[in-house]
Amino acid sequence: MWILVLAALLMFFLGFAVHRLGWHSLISGYNTMEQERKDRVDIKSVARLIGIMAYGIGVIFLLIAAIEAFRLNIPLEPLFIALLLFVVVTLWRAQKYDGNIFDESGRLRPDGKKRLIPLAIVSVLLLTVIPGLMLWFSQPTEVTLTESALVIEGAYGQTVPYDDMTAVTLTSFPGVERRQNGSATSSRLTGNFRTIYKEDVLLFINRDVGPVIRIDWSGKPIYLNLETEQATRALYEEVVNR
């Protein structure tokens, strides 16, 4: 949470520095232009847009931090999607103030399309790769029981040999204090987290399903459940009977 707050404050500072203080050298691309090309850029309009973008990113970071701090049951995915769209739209709008791309009448210069290719590539990556990762992390946990181990498929997957298990319990999840290296979507927690009891654990949790299985073994404690309470209880019975 505090990382998000600090990131928001940094965004507010950068936005103010570019928009109000005239620190235009902070604008990527503009700071490396030759003076002749800089003279064709309406830098005040670009700086205003970049400042607004930084302020907006800061506000979204604070909203996410508040949701995590108060443990509100509000999905984060729409905020991340809004953030991506906001950034992409702002960057594209800023291009119309670049006289190296558009002439005085607003038409593309002969080499304007070539100059827009890097931005187009970045936009496609932002709007496909990141939502794709979010979709991947939101997929249900897949668990396979082999003759010698419990295998958790997908991101942060683990193979847990039965001989390494010291305890398997059906319990309720104690709650998360903070995420260390993992994914938190509206209904799923996947990866490395710290619980409210200051314990570092590995989670494969659907928060909409009540009971969870806790596995203590030679590695980090694991909490997992399946898509229904019935399926989770059935998996628990299978594991303890191995």
MDAnalysis code that builds the backbone (N, CA, C; Angstrom):
import MDAnalysis as mda
import numpy as np

u = mda.Universe.empty(726, n_residues=242, atom_resindex=np.repeat(np.arange(242), 3), trajectory=True)
u.add_TopologyAttr("name", ["N", "CA", "C"] * 242)
u.add_TopologyAttr("resid", np.arange(1, 243))
u.add_TopologyAttr("resname", ["MET", "TRP", "ILE", "LEU", "VAL", "LEU", "ALA", "ALA", "LEU", "LEU", "MET", "PHE", "PHE", "LEU", "GLY", "PHE", "ALA", "VAL", "HIS", "ARG", "LEU", "GLY", "TRP", "HIS", "SER", "LEU", "ILE", "SER", "GLY", "TYR", "ASN", "THR", "MET", "GLU", "GLN", "GLU", "ARG", "LYS", "ASP", "ARG", "VAL", "ASP", "ILE", "LYS", "SER", "VAL", "ALA", "ARG", "LEU", "ILE", "GLY", "ILE", "MET", "ALA", "TYR", "GLY", "ILE", "GLY", "VAL", "ILE", "PHE", "LEU", "LEU", "ILE", "ALA", "ALA", "ILE", "GLU", "ALA", "PHE", "ARG", "LEU", "ASN", "ILE", "PRO", "LEU", "GLU", "PRO", "LEU", "PHE", "ILE", "ALA", "LEU", "LEU", "LEU", "PHE", "VAL", "VAL", "VAL", "THR", "LEU", "TRP", "ARG", "ALA", "GLN", "LYS", "TYR", "ASP", "GLY", "ASN", "ILE", "PHE", "ASP", "GLU", "SER", "GLY", "ARG", "LEU", "ARG", "PRO", "ASP", "GLY", "LYS", "LYS", "ARG", "LEU", "ILE", "PRO", "LEU", "ALA", "ILE", "VAL", "SER", "VAL", "LEU", "LEU", "LEU", "THR", "VAL", "ILE", "PRO", "GLY", "LEU", "MET", "LEU", "TRP", "PHE", "SER", "GLN", "PRO", "THR", "GLU", "VAL", "THR", "LEU", "THR", "GLU", "SER", "ALA", "LEU", "VAL", "ILE", "GLU", "GLY", "ALA", "TYR", "GLY", "GLN", "THR", "VAL", "PRO", "TYR", "ASP", "ASP", "MET", "THR", "ALA", "VAL", "THR", "LEU", "THR", "SER", "PHE", "PRO", "GLY", "VAL", "GLU", "ARG", "ARG", "GLN", "ASN", "GLY", "SER", "ALA", "THR", "SER", "SER", "ARG", "LEU", "THR", "GLY", "ASN", "PHE", "ARG", "THR", "ILE", "TYR", "LYS", "GLU", "ASP", "VAL", "LEU", "LEU", "PHE", "ILE", "ASN", "ARG", "ASP", "VAL", "GLY", "PRO", "VAL", "ILE", "ARG", "ILE", "ASP", "TRP", "SER", "GLY", "LYS", "PRO", "ILE", "TYR", "LEU", "ASN", "LEU", "GLU", "THR", "GLU", "GLN", "ALA", "THR", "ARG", "ALA", "LEU", "TYR", "GLU", "GLU", "VAL", "VAL", "ASN", "ARG"])
u.atoms.positions = np.array([
    [0.822, -1.208, 0.000],
    [0.000, 0.000, 0.000],
    [0.860, 1.264, 0.000],
    [1.879, 1.297, 0.890],
    [2.707, 2.493, 0.992],
    [3.520, 2.723, -0.268],
    [3.854, 1.648, -0.968],
    [4.561, 1.819, -2.235],
    [3.678, 2.576, -3.228],
    [2.390, 2.239, -3.240],
    [1.454, 2.924, -4.132],
    [1.294, 4.390, -3.742],
    [1.250, 4.668, -2.448],
    [1.138, 6.050, -1.984],
    [2.365, 6.853, -2.402],
    [3.546, 6.271, -2.211],
    [4.775, 6.959, -2.620],
    [4.813, 7.163, -4.129],
    [4.359, 6.152, -4.875],
    [4.313, 6.277, -6.332],
    [3.350, 7.382, -6.748],
    [2.216, 7.502, -6.035],
    [1.253, 8.565, -6.335],
    [1.858, 9.940, -6.073],
    [2.549, 10.073, -4.947],
    [3.196, 11.356, -4.634],
    [4.256, 11.713, -5.676],
    [4.977, 10.702, -6.137],
    [5.969, 10.937, -7.181],
    [5.296, 11.411, -8.467],
    [4.158, 10.805, -8.814],
    [3.432, 11.228, -10.007],
    [2.947, 12.664, -9.886],
    [2.441, 13.026, -8.697],
    [1.990, 14.407, -8.496],
    [3.149, 15.389, -8.647],
    [4.307, 15.017, -8.093],
    [5.483, 15.893, -8.193],
    [5.935, 16.039, -9.644],
    [6.013, 14.906, -10.356],
    [6.451, 14.965, -11.754],
    [5.467, 15.762, -12.601],
    [4.177, 15.557, -12.354],
    [3.174, 16.309, -13.098],
    [3.305, 17.807, -12.856],
    [3.500, 18.194, -11.586],
    [3.659, 19.609, -11.251],
    [4.949, 20.168, -11.855],
    [6.023, 19.366, -11.792],
    [7.314, 19.816, -12.313],
    [7.243, 20.083, -13.818],
    [6.591, 19.180, -14.552],
    [6.500, 19.345, -16.007],
    [5.497, 20.434, -16.375],
    [4.330, 20.410, -15.704],
    [3.229, 21.300, -16.075],
    [3.456, 22.724, -15.598],
    [3.898, 22.880, -14.341],
    [3.977, 24.210, -13.745],
    [5.388, 24.785, -13.661],
    [6.362, 23.927, -13.409],
    [7.734, 24.418, -13.237],
    [8.517, 24.481, -14.539],
    [7.949, 23.888, -15.588],
    [8.622, 23.953, -16.880],
    [9.816, 23.037, -17.018],
    [9.807, 21.936, -16.270],
    [10.912, 20.977, -16.379],
    [10.666, 20.075, -17.593],
    [10.715, 20.663, -18.749],
    [10.368, 19.939, -19.973],
    [11.388, 18.874, -20.333],
    [12.564, 18.956, -19.754],
    [13.578, 17.932, -20.028],
    [13.168, 16.567, -19.483],
    [12.142, 16.540, -18.615],
    [11.659, 15.261, -18.080],
    [10.782, 14.515, -19.083],
    [10.367, 15.188, -20.150],
    [9.490, 14.557, -21.138],
    [10.326, 13.708, -22.078],
    [10.090, 12.409, -22.038],
    [10.860, 11.487, -22.874],
    [10.662, 11.807, -24.352],
    [11.724, 11.792, -25.091],
    [11.675, 12.104, -26.515],
    [11.983, 13.558, -26.787],
    [11.330, 14.443, -26.072],
    [11.589, 15.879, -26.265],
    [12.988, 16.254, -25.804],
    [13.426, 15.617, -24.719],
    [14.733, 15.984, -24.161],
    [15.905, 15.577, -25.057],
    [15.671, 14.710, -26.032],
    [16.765, 14.279, -26.918],
    [16.644, 14.870, -28.328],
    [15.627, 15.710, -28.551],
    [15.437, 16.308, -29.869],
    [16.499, 17.365, -30.157],
    [16.797, 17.518, -31.427],
    [17.615, 18.646, -31.849],
    [16.807, 19.932, -31.685],
    [17.483, 21.053, -31.503],
    [16.789, 22.308, -31.231],
    [15.816, 22.673, -32.345],
    [16.202, 22.375, -33.591],
    [15.313, 22.693, -34.716],
    [13.991, 21.954, -34.605],
    [14.026, 20.709, -34.189],
    [12.801, 19.930, -34.025],
    [12.036, 20.372, -32.783],
    [12.762, 20.754, -31.720],
    [12.082, 21.242, -30.511],
    [11.246, 22.480, -30.816],
    [11.763, 23.328, -31.709],
    [11.066, 24.569, -32.035],
    [9.722, 24.314, -32.712],
    [9.527, 23.117, -33.270],
    [8.262, 22.789, -33.939],
    [7.227, 22.194, -32.976],
    [7.626, 22.004, -31.735],
    [6.728, 21.378, -30.755],
    [6.062, 22.448, -29.899],
    [4.736, 22.361, -29.756],
    [4.004, 23.240, -28.826],
    [4.186, 22.656, -27.431],
    [5.337, 22.977, -26.832],
    [5.738, 22.284, -25.615],
    [4.825, 22.610, -24.434],
    [4.231, 23.802, -24.391],
    [3.334, 24.127, -23.286],
    [2.098, 23.239, -23.298],
    [1.557, 22.980, -24.477],
    [0.382, 22.109, -24.575],
    [0.745, 20.669, -24.244],
    [1.917, 20.229, -24.722],
    [2.372, 18.873, -24.405],
    [2.589, 18.734, -22.910],
    [3.244, 19.725, -22.296],
    [3.520, 19.679, -20.860],
    [2.222, 19.639, -20.062],
    [1.222, 20.381, -20.499],
    [-0.076, 20.360, -19.800],
    [-0.691, 18.966, -19.843],
    [-0.662, 18.325, -21.014],
    [-1.216, 16.975, -21.136],
    [-0.438, 15.965, -20.297],
    [0.880, 16.041, -20.346],
    [1.704, 15.118, -19.563],
    [1.457, 15.330, -18.069],
    [1.314, 16.588, -17.665],
    [1.012, 16.877, -16.267],
    [-0.318, 16.281, -15.844],
    [-1.348, 16.462, -16.680],
    [-2.665, 15.894, -16.380],
    [-2.589, 14.373, -16.301],
    [-1.821, 13.765, -17.210],
    [-1.660, 12.318, -17.184],
    [-1.009, 11.865, -15.876],
    [0.033, 12.572, -15.438],
    [0.706, 12.211, -14.190],
    [-0.230, 12.368, -13.000],
    [-1.015, 13.469, -12.978],
    [-1.974, 13.647, -11.882],
    [-2.996, 12.506, -11.871],
    [-3.486, 12.144, -13.053],
    [-4.482, 11.073, -13.144],
    [-3.935, 9.740, -12.673],
    [-2.689, 9.434, -13.065],
    [-2.064, 8.188, -12.613],
    [-1.934, 8.194, -11.090],
    [-1.547, 9.352, -10.530],
    [-1.421, 9.458, -9.080],
    [-2.743, 9.210, -8.378],
    [-3.824, 9.761, -8.917],
    [-5.146, 9.551, -8.315],
    [-5.538, 8.077, -8.348],
    [-5.285, 7.412, -9.466],
    [-5.622, 5.990, -9.564],
    [-4.792, 5.172, -8.588],
    [-3.505, 5.497, -8.447],
    [-2.663, 4.807, -7.464],
    [-3.226, 4.968, -6.049],
    [-3.679, 6.177, -5.712],
    [-4.245, 6.405, -4.380],
    [-5.545, 5.627, -4.186],
    [-6.356, 5.537, -5.224],
    [-7.594, 4.755, -5.124],
    [-7.288, 3.284, -4.860],
    [-6.306, 2.741, -5.583],
    [-5.927, 1.343, -5.380],
    [-5.379, 1.141, -3.964],
    [-4.548, 2.092, -3.503],
    [-3.996, 1.997, -2.153],
    [-5.098, 2.026, -1.109],
    [-6.114, 2.866, -1.312],
    [-7.224, 2.947, -0.364],
    [-8.033, 1.656, -0.343],
    [-8.250, 1.073, -1.520],
    [-8.987, -0.188, -1.594],
    [-8.251, -1.286, -0.843],
    [-6.917, -1.328, -0.997],
    [-6.137, -2.340, -0.299],
    [-6.065, -2.053, 1.200],
    [-5.927, -0.783, 1.567],
    [-5.791, -0.424, 2.987],
    [-7.056, -0.748, 3.769],
    [-8.215, -0.460, 3.179],
    [-9.483, -0.691, 3.868],
    [-10.101, -2.046, 3.522],
    [-9.357, -2.839, 2.727],
    [-9.779, -4.189, 2.350],
    [-11.207, -4.186, 1.793],
    [-11.435, -3.241, 0.902],
    [-12.747, -3.123, 0.274],
    [-12.905, -4.172, -0.809],
    [-14.095, -4.709, -0.906],
    [-14.367, -5.738, -1.917],
    [-14.732, -5.069, -3.246],
    [-13.755, -4.374, -3.805],
    [-13.933, -3.652, -5.067],
    [-12.924, -4.192, -6.066],
    [-13.373, -4.622, -7.241],
    [-12.416, -5.162, -8.225],
    [-11.429, -4.104, -8.686],
    [-10.173, -4.506, -8.836],
    [-9.123, -3.581, -9.254],
    [-8.948, -3.550, -10.765],
    [-9.425, -4.587, -11.450],
    [-9.202, -4.662, -12.896],
    [-9.701, -3.432, -13.645],
    [-10.924, -2.917, -13.349],
    [-11.379, -1.728, -14.086],
    [-10.455, -0.529, -13.903],
    [-9.859, -0.396, -12.721],
    [-8.939, 0.715, -12.490],
    [-7.673, 0.568, -13.335],
    [-7.157, -0.662, -13.425],
    [-5.965, -0.886, -14.245],
    [-6.269, -0.653, -15.727],
    [-7.441, -1.105, -16.171],
    [-7.827, -0.890, -17.571],
    [-8.000, 0.606, -17.840],
    [-8.638, 1.310, -16.895],
    [-8.809, 2.760, -17.046],
    [-7.453, 3.459, -17.098],
    [-6.518, 2.992, -16.284],
    [-5.173, 3.574, -16.275],
    [-4.499, 3.406, -17.637],
    [-4.577, 2.190, -18.185],
    [-3.955, 1.937, -19.483],
    [-4.577, 2.799, -20.574],
    [-5.916, 2.852, -20.608],
    [-6.595, 3.648, -21.628],
    [-6.253, 5.131, -21.486],
    [-6.207, 5.603, -20.242],
    [-5.896, 7.003, -19.976],
    [-4.505, 7.365, -20.496],
    [-3.532, 6.506, -20.224],
    [-2.158, 6.756, -20.662],
    [-2.072, 6.747, -22.190],
    [-2.666, 5.725, -22.811],
    [-2.581, 5.607, -24.272],
    [-3.276, 6.781, -24.961],
    [-4.469, 7.138, -24.514],
    [-5.196, 8.254, -25.140],
    [-4.433, 9.563, -24.973],
    [-3.872, 9.796, -23.786],
    [-3.122, 11.033, -23.548],
    [-1.891, 11.125, -24.445],
    [-1.165, 10.024, -24.574],
    [0.031, 10.031, -25.415],
    [-0.318, 10.301, -26.877],
    [-1.420, 9.718, -27.335],
    [-1.820, 9.966, -28.722],
    [-2.280, 11.406, -28.918],
    [-2.991, 11.958, -27.935],
    [-3.436, 13.348, -28.056],
    [-2.245, 14.299, -28.088],
    [-1.194, 13.942, -27.358],
    [-0.016, 14.812, -27.311],
    [0.668, 14.925, -28.668],
    [0.474, 13.943, -29.521],
    [1.176, 13.955, -30.820],
    [0.714, 15.092, -31.718],
    [-0.529, 15.534, -31.533],
    [-1.019, 16.589, -32.427],
    [-0.312, 17.927, -32.193],
    [0.405, 18.043, -31.090],
    [1.158, 19.263, -30.794],
    [2.609, 19.171, -31.253],
    [2.934, 18.068, -31.891],
    [4.294, 17.882, -32.415],
    [4.305, 18.275, -33.888],
    [4.890, 19.439, -34.154],
    [4.941, 19.923, -35.536],
    [5.855, 19.113, -36.423],
    [6.617, 18.183, -35.842],
    [7.442, 17.302, -36.661],
    [6.616, 16.162, -37.255],
    [5.417, 15.953, -36.707],
    [4.540, 14.878, -37.182],
    [3.377, 15.448, -37.978],
    [2.778, 16.538, -37.471],
    [1.644, 17.180, -38.144],
    [2.032, 18.596, -38.553],
    [1.539, 19.014, -39.723],
    [1.827, 20.381, -40.154],
    [0.826, 21.353, -39.522],
    [0.896, 22.625, -39.907],
    [0.061, 23.664, -39.304],
    [-1.430, 23.427, -39.524],
    [-1.787, 22.722, -40.596],
    [-3.199, 22.459, -40.887],
    [-3.691, 21.172, -40.229],
    [-2.818, 20.471, -39.491],
    [-3.217, 19.253, -38.801],
    [-3.058, 17.998, -39.629],
    [-2.428, 18.111, -40.794],
    [-2.212, 16.941, -41.642],
    [-0.868, 16.301, -41.341],
    [-0.817, 14.979, -41.526],
    [0.436, 14.263, -41.312],
    [1.501, 14.723, -42.291],
    [2.683, 14.951, -41.781],
    [3.812, 15.237, -42.663],
    [4.227, 13.950, -43.371],
    [4.988, 14.045, -44.464],
    [5.374, 12.844, -45.231],
    [5.988, 11.744, -44.380],
    [6.808, 12.100, -43.383],
    [7.421, 11.066, -42.550],
    [6.708, 10.927, -41.196],
    [5.502, 11.485, -41.107],
    [4.769, 11.458, -39.841],
    [4.378, 10.060, -39.395],
    [3.920, 9.240, -40.356],
    [3.510, 7.878, -40.001],
    [4.680, 7.088, -39.410],
    [5.859, 7.285, -40.001],
    [7.037, 6.565, -39.503],
    [7.341, 6.957, -38.062],
    [7.148, 8.232, -37.732],
    [7.424, 8.704, -36.374],
    [6.390, 8.174, -35.367],
    [5.218, 7.797, -35.846],
    [4.166, 7.303, -34.954],
    [4.267, 5.793, -34.706],
    [5.109, 5.099, -35.471],
    [5.211, 3.642, -35.335],
    [5.617, 3.215, -33.919],
    [6.655, 3.823, -33.302],
    [7.004, 3.393, -31.932],
    [5.850, 3.537, -30.948],
    [5.099, 4.643, -31.041],
    [3.963, 4.841, -30.143],
    [2.879, 3.802, -30.415],
    [2.674, 3.476, -31.671],
    [1.671, 2.463, -32.010],
    [2.045, 1.106, -31.419],
    [3.330, 0.753, -31.489],
    [3.790, -0.524, -30.939],
    [3.596, -0.553, -29.426],
    [3.984, 0.535, -28.757],
    [3.825, 0.607, -27.293],
    [2.346, 0.516, -26.917],
    [1.492, 1.191, -27.666],
    [0.055, 1.172, -27.370],
    [-0.514, -0.235, -27.491],
    [-0.136, -0.932, -28.547],
    [-0.623, -2.300, -28.744],
    [-0.158, -3.199, -27.599],
    [1.099, -3.046, -27.198],
    [1.618, -3.867, -26.096],
    [0.872, -3.578, -24.799],
    [0.651, -2.303, -24.500],
    [-0.041, -1.932, -23.272],
    [-1.463, -2.471, -23.248],
    [-2.132, -2.432, -24.401],
    [-3.548, -2.795, -24.442],
    [-3.784, -4.282, -24.676],
    [-2.721, -5.049, -24.910],
    [-2.895, -6.491, -25.122],
    [-2.148, -7.332, -24.091],
    [-0.866, -7.037, -23.887],
    [-0.053, -7.870, -22.999],
    [-0.528, -7.770, -21.551],
    [-0.708, -6.559, -21.047],
    [-1.088, -6.392, -19.638],
    [-2.487, -6.949, -19.362],
    [-3.516, -6.631, -20.173],
    [-4.812, -7.282, -19.947],
    [-4.732, -8.805, -20.096],
    [-3.860, -9.273, -21.011],
    [-3.688, -10.717, -21.168],
    [-3.135, -11.362, -19.912],
    [-2.150, -10.696, -19.273],
    [-1.604, -11.211, -18.014],
    [-2.655, -11.202, -16.920],
    [-3.468, -10.154, -16.879],
    [-4.536, -10.088, -15.879],
    [-5.525, -11.224, -16.072],
    [-5.848, -11.518, -17.331],
    [-6.761, -12.621, -17.619],
    [-6.146, -13.949, -17.213],
    [-4.832, -14.105, -17.464],
    [-4.146, -15.356, -17.111],
    [-4.168, -15.576, -15.603],
    [-3.866, -14.532, -14.839],
    [-3.829, -14.657, -13.389],
    [-5.223, -14.873, -12.795],
    [-6.267, -14.522, -13.534],
    [-7.624, -14.684, -13.014],
    [-8.197, -16.073, -13.287],
    [-7.425, -16.930, -13.963],
    [-7.916, -18.261, -14.280],
    [-8.005, -19.137, -13.024],
    [-8.925, -20.097, -13.006],
    [-9.072, -20.986, -11.845],
    [-7.808, -21.800, -11.591],
    [-7.576, -22.129, -10.323],
    [-6.433, -22.957, -9.949],
    [-6.652, -24.384, -10.442],
    [-5.647, -24.932, -11.105],
    [-5.703, -26.313, -11.561],
    [-4.748, -27.160, -10.727],
    [-5.276, -28.210, -10.123],
    [-4.484, -29.066, -9.249],
    [-4.559, -30.499, -9.759],
    [-3.395, -31.134, -9.852],
    [-3.311, -32.537, -10.270],
    [-2.665, -33.341, -9.153],
    [-3.255, -34.479, -8.833],
    [-2.674, -35.380, -7.848],
    [-2.028, -36.552, -8.565],
    [-0.718, -36.625, -8.490],
    [-0.004, -37.756, -9.072],
    [0.240, -38.798, -7.980],
    [0.961, -39.842, -8.320],
    [1.235, -40.884, -7.335],
    [2.134, -40.399, -6.205],
    [2.964, -39.375, -6.496],
    [3.945, -38.951, -5.497],
    [3.806, -37.506, -5.037],
    [2.977, -36.707, -5.731],
    [2.960, -35.282, -5.390],
    [1.653, -34.618, -5.789],
    [1.407, -33.487, -5.143],
    [0.333, -32.585, -5.533],
    [0.955, -31.520, -6.437],
    [0.395, -31.357, -7.615],
    [0.959, -30.434, -8.600],
    [-0.025, -29.294, -8.833],
    [0.418, -28.064, -8.573],
    [-0.383, -26.869, -8.821],
    [0.101, -26.260, -10.133],
    [-0.806, -26.153, -11.098],
    [-0.433, -25.688, -12.432],
    [-0.510, -24.164, -12.506],
    [0.076, -23.608, -13.565],
    [-0.060, -22.191, -13.864],
    [0.965, -21.308, -13.191],
    [0.633, -20.017, -13.109],
    [1.550, -19.037, -12.531],
    [1.860, -19.385, -11.079],
    [3.131, -19.297, -10.721],
    [3.631, -19.612, -9.376],
    [3.378, -21.073, -8.996],
    [3.188, -21.919, -10.012],
    [2.900, -23.321, -9.765],
    [3.966, -24.017, -8.926],
    [3.538, -25.038, -8.207],
    [4.426, -25.783, -7.319],
    [4.147, -27.273, -7.455],
    [5.184, -28.051, -7.226],
    [5.035, -29.500, -7.082],
    [5.375, -29.850, -5.638],
    [4.396, -30.359, -4.903],
    [4.560, -30.618, -3.472],
    [4.517, -32.131, -3.232],
    [5.650, -32.763, -3.012],
    [5.649, -34.212, -2.740],
    [4.892, -34.517, -1.450],
    [4.126, -35.601, -1.459],
    [3.377, -35.971, -0.253],
    [4.316, -36.204, 0.926],
    [5.497, -36.743, 0.667],
    [6.445, -37.031, 1.742],
    [6.974, -35.765, 2.402],
    [6.884, -34.628, 1.701],
    [7.369, -33.366, 2.275],
    [6.310, -32.648, 3.097],
    [5.062, -33.098, 3.013],
    [3.982, -32.429, 3.746],
    [4.036, -32.793, 5.220],
    [3.997, -31.765, 6.060],
    [3.987, -31.992, 7.512],
    [2.589, -31.820, 8.105],
    [1.720, -31.070, 7.403],
    [0.346, -30.881, 7.885],
    [-0.524, -30.402, 6.730],
    [-1.749, -30.937, 6.668],
    [-2.737, -30.495, 5.686],
    [-4.034, -30.233, 6.443],
    [-4.508, -29.000, 6.394],
    [-5.697, -28.646, 7.162],
    [-6.702, -27.910, 6.284],
    [-7.977, -28.097, 6.607],
    [-9.054, -27.347, 5.957],
    [-9.437, -26.225, 6.907],
    [-9.283, -25.003, 6.453],
    [-9.429, -23.874, 7.360],
    [-10.026, -22.687, 6.613],
    [-10.074, -21.561, 7.289],
    [-10.474, -20.307, 6.639],
    [-9.229, -19.461, 6.430],
    [-9.254, -18.634, 5.425],
    [-8.057, -17.844, 5.123],
    [-7.958, -16.678, 6.098],
    [-6.776, -16.442, 6.701],
    [-6.651, -15.415, 7.743],
    [-6.661, -13.973, 7.247],
    [-6.491, -13.767, 5.967],
    [-6.451, -12.401, 5.449],
    [-5.041, -11.964, 5.096],
    [-4.962, -11.011, 4.170],
    [-3.673, -10.558, 3.636],
    [-3.321, -9.195, 4.211],
    [-2.058, -9.071, 4.655],
    [-1.556, -7.762, 5.067],
    [-0.992, -7.015, 3.869],
    [-0.189, -7.718, 3.056],
    [0.355, -7.072, 1.856],
    [0.796, -8.116, 0.845],
    [0.861, -7.678, -0.381],
    [1.338, -8.512, -1.479],
    [2.838, -8.327, -1.609],
    [3.563, -9.422, -1.767],
    [5.012, -9.352, -1.933],
    [5.413, -9.529, -3.393],
    [4.949, -10.580, -3.995],
    [5.228, -10.832, -5.406],
    [4.115, -11.725, -5.918],
    [3.025, -11.100, -6.303],
    [1.888, -11.898, -6.720],
    [0.860, -11.042, -7.426],
    [-0.269, -11.660, -7.724],
    [-1.349, -10.998, -8.447],
    [-2.608, -11.000, -7.592],
    [-3.261, -9.838, -7.519],
    [-4.523, -9.716, -6.794],
    [-5.565, -9.144, -7.737],
    [-6.519, -9.964, -8.135],
    [-7.624, -9.504, -8.963],
    [-8.863, -9.410, -8.093],
    [-10.014, -9.145, -8.705],
    [-11.228, -8.941, -7.915],
    [-11.578, -10.152, -7.076],
    [-11.290, -11.360, -7.562],
    [-11.688, -12.553, -6.829],
    [-10.532, -13.494, -6.508],
    [-9.347, -13.252, -7.084],
    [-8.271, -14.221, -6.929],
    [-7.001, -13.584, -6.351],
    [-6.329, -14.374, -5.509],
    [-5.006, -14.031, -4.994],
    [-4.055, -15.139, -5.422],
    [-3.034, -14.787, -6.158],
    [-2.094, -15.783, -6.665],
    [-0.671, -15.287, -6.457],
    [0.165, -16.106, -5.805],
    [1.558, -15.740, -5.635],
    [1.948, -15.562, -4.180],
    [2.955, -14.730, -3.953],
    [3.552, -14.557, -2.626],
    [2.929, -13.380, -1.893],
    [2.413, -13.650, -0.683],
    [1.761, -12.629, 0.137],
    [2.194, -12.797, 1.595],
    [1.925, -11.757, 2.378],
    [2.107, -11.840, 3.829],
    [0.739, -11.712, 4.481],
    [0.432, -12.629, 5.398],
    [-0.865, -12.615, 6.065],
    [-0.879, -11.595, 7.196],
    [-2.066, -11.389, 7.767],
    [-2.186, -10.454, 8.890],
    [-1.452, -10.962, 10.118],
    [-1.036, -12.232, 10.106],
    [-0.247, -12.791, 11.208],
    [1.256, -12.755, 10.908],
    [1.629, -11.925, 9.926],
    [3.037, -11.706, 9.572],
    [3.719, -12.963, 9.030],
    [2.946, -13.848, 8.433],
    [3.500, -15.080, 7.883],
    [3.555, -14.967, 6.366],
    [4.706, -15.297, 5.794],
    [4.860, -15.296, 4.342],
    [4.336, -16.606, 3.774],
    [3.397, -16.500, 2.841],
    [2.735, -17.694, 2.315],
    [2.612, -17.593, 0.799],
    [2.285, -18.731, 0.188],
    [2.018, -18.809, -1.241],
    [0.528, -19.096, -1.419],
    [-0.151, -18.245, -2.184],
    [-1.608, -18.320, -2.287],
    [-2.064, -18.715, -3.685],
    [-3.109, -19.542, -3.689],
    [-3.861, -19.871, -4.905],
    [-5.330, -19.847, -4.485],
    [-5.841, -18.645, -4.236],
    [-7.104, -18.480, -3.525],
    [-8.159, -17.824, -4.405],
    [-9.348, -18.423, -4.402],
    [-10.545, -17.767, -4.922],
    [-11.282, -17.192, -3.714],
    [-11.307, -15.866, -3.602],
    [-11.865, -15.238, -2.408],
    [-13.371, -15.404, -2.290],
    [-14.017, -15.834, -3.369],
    [-15.461, -16.034, -3.315],
    [-15.844, -17.398, -2.756],
    [-14.850, -18.248, -2.523],
    [-15.093, -19.599, -1.989],
    [-14.593, -19.631, -0.552],
    [-15.444, -20.121, 0.360],
    [-15.147, -20.046, 1.788],
    [-13.923, -20.797, 2.270],
    [-13.960, -22.134, 2.333],
    [-12.844, -22.860, 2.937],
    [-11.620, -22.891, 2.037],
    [-10.459, -23.000, 2.672],
    [-9.203, -23.138, 1.933],
    [-8.406, -24.286, 2.548],
    [-7.530, -24.858, 1.755],
    [-6.630, -25.911, 2.226],
    [-5.284, -25.274, 2.533],
    [-4.784, -25.520, 3.728],
    [-3.429, -25.070, 4.074],
    [-2.509, -26.279, 4.061],
    [-1.386, -26.134, 3.339],
    [-0.393, -27.205, 3.261],
    [0.912, -26.694, 3.855],
    [1.346, -27.327, 4.940],
    [2.661, -27.053, 5.506],
    [3.619, -28.117, 4.985],
    [4.740, -27.661, 4.476],
    [5.713, -28.588, 3.910],
    [7.099, -27.954, 4.004],
    [8.067, -28.517, 3.299],
    [9.437, -28.019, 3.398],
    [9.598, -26.634, 2.795],
    [8.667, -26.220, 1.946],
    [8.707, -24.884, 1.365],
    [7.796, -23.921, 2.102],
    [7.480, -22.818, 1.455],
    [6.607, -21.802, 2.042],
    [5.188, -22.366, 2.191],
    [4.498, -22.116, 3.314],
    [3.120, -22.612, 3.473],
    [2.236, -22.199, 2.304],
    [1.360, -23.111, 1.892],
    [0.488, -22.887, 0.742],
    [-0.965, -22.866, 1.191],
    [-1.708, -21.869, 0.714],
    [-3.159, -21.851, 0.858],
    [-3.752, -21.968, -0.536],
    [-4.706, -22.881, -0.704],
    [-5.346, -23.014, -2.006],
    [-6.785, -23.461, -1.844],
    [-7.567, -23.164, -2.847],
    [-8.910, -23.730, -2.944],
    [-9.292, -23.817, -4.410],
    [-10.422, -24.465, -4.663],
    [-10.914, -24.638, -6.025],
    [-12.133, -23.753, -6.233],
    [-12.872, -23.994, -7.292],
    [-13.936, -23.073, -7.674],
    [-15.202, -23.227, -6.847],
    [-15.336, -24.318, -6.116],
    [-16.504, -24.507, -5.254],
    [-16.047, -25.072, -3.922],
    [-16.884, -24.894, -2.909],
    [-16.567, -25.460, -1.602],
    [-16.539, -26.981, -1.670],
    [-17.460, -27.561, -2.429],
    [-17.515, -29.016, -2.553],
    [-16.231, -29.560, -3.173],
    [-15.759, -28.919, -4.245],
    [-14.538, -29.369, -4.896],
    [-13.331, -29.205, -3.977],
    [-13.308, -28.140, -3.198],
    [-12.196, -27.912, -2.266],
    [-12.176, -28.992, -1.187],
    [-13.340, -29.308, -0.640],
    [-13.406, -30.341, 0.405],
    [-13.018, -31.715, -0.163],
    [-13.432, -31.980, -1.408],
    [-13.085, -33.260, -2.029],
    [-11.577, -33.367, -2.242],
    [-10.951, -32.268, -2.665],
    [-9.499, -32.270, -2.836],
    [-8.802, -32.488, -1.501],
    [-9.289, -31.848, -0.467],
    [-8.703, -32.016, 0.866],
    [-8.743, -33.480, 1.294],
    [-9.881, -34.122, 1.106],
    [-10.011, -35.526, 1.503],
    [-9.044, -36.416, 0.720],
    [-8.889, -36.108, -0.567],
    [-7.967, -36.902, -1.386],
    [-6.527, -36.752, -0.908],
    [-6.143, -35.522, -0.562],
    [-4.763, -35.276, -0.154],
    [-4.466, -35.936, 1.187],
    [-5.347, -35.802, 2.165],
    [-5.062, -36.354, 3.496],
    [-5.083, -37.881, 3.484],
    [-5.741, -38.460, 2.500],
    [-5.800, -39.926, 2.428],
    [-4.646, -40.519, 1.620],
    [-3.757, -39.685, 1.124],
    [-2.622, -40.207, 0.358],
    [-1.604, -40.848, 1.287],
])
